[in-house]
Amino acid sequence: MYIHGGRDLKEGSIASLWRINLSATRELHSGVSKQVAWECLTTSGKEIGKISHHTCAMISAKDVCFFGGIKGGMTNPDISALNLTNNVWSTIKLNTTIEHIGRDDHACADM
């Protein structure tokens, strides 16, 4: 499981990306002695920065898409992808005539 960003009441928006191995937590629950801990990931590419109130969805077996949220006090219209194999961020540009309007506090799902 991955967790990116969020908002701290004292610090404001957060840019860090964290991961925990859920398979390891299941083994721990079943009595297998195993070290389970959150790990802060280092990423490269065009990072999405300090953001909160955004959403994400899997777009392939190795890529997660992040959309919307609040960045710098403003609604964020950007769409970014994170490759989970190499932890590299990229920006997704849409070729559409529909105006790309940011969203925050929304939900999305993948199929």
N, C-alpha and C positions, 0 to 999 in steps of 0.2 A: 504494500500500500504506500502511496506517495501523498505527501501533503505539501502544498506550495502556498506561500504567502499568508495572508490573513491580516488582522488588525489587533494591535495591543493598545489598550487605553492610554498608556503612558508613552509608548514609543511611536505610535501611529502604524502605518502600513509596514509590512515585513516582506523581504525578498527571498528568504531562505527556502530551500527545498529539502525535505526530509523523507526517509524511506525506512520501512520496517518489513521484515520478512514474515508474512503471515503463516507460511508453512511451519516456520520455527516456533511460532506462538502456539500452533495446534499441537506440535510435539511436546512443548513445555507443559501444556494442559493435560496431556495424556501421561505425564510422569517421566518423560525422557528428560534427562538433565542436559540442558542446552542453554547457551548464552543468547539472550534475545535483547536487542537494544535498538533504539532509533539511531539512524546515521544521517548526518548532514552531508548532502552531496555537493560536489563541486561541478559546475556546468560551464560550458563555453558557448560561443555563438552570440546571437543578439538576444540577450536575456530580457525577460519581461519586466524585471525590476520589482520595486515595492508596489504591491497590488493587494487589494482585498475585495471581497464581495464578487469574485469572479467564479466561473464554472469551467469544468473540463469534461472531455469525453474521449474515449479511445477512438482513433481513426484508422488504426491498423494494429497488428499484433505487437508492434514495437513503438508506436507513436501515439502521443496524447496531445489533443488540441485544447488550448486554453483561450477563453473568450470573455470579453467584457470586464466588468468589475470597476473599481474606483482606483485611479492612479493620480497621485498629486492633487487630490480633492476633486477631480473631474471624472466624468464617466469615460471609460476607456473603450475606444472603438477597435482596438487591435485584436488580431487573431494570431496566436503563436502556437508552435508545435514543439514538443520536446521528444527527441529520439531517446528511448529508454535504454538502447543498446550502448550508445556512446555519450549520453547526457549532453547532447548538443541542441541548443535552441535554434529555431528558424522562424521567420515571419511568413504567414500565409496571406497572399493577396488574392482577393476575389475579382473575377472578371464579370461584373454585373452592372446593369444600369440602375439598380436599386441602391439608394444611398445607404452606406454602411453606418449604422447608428449603434453606438455602444449601449450595453445593457449592464445593470448591476442588480444584485439580489434576485437573480433569475435561476432557472433550472434548465438542464438539457440532458438528453440521453442519447446513447449511441445504439446502433442496430447491427 
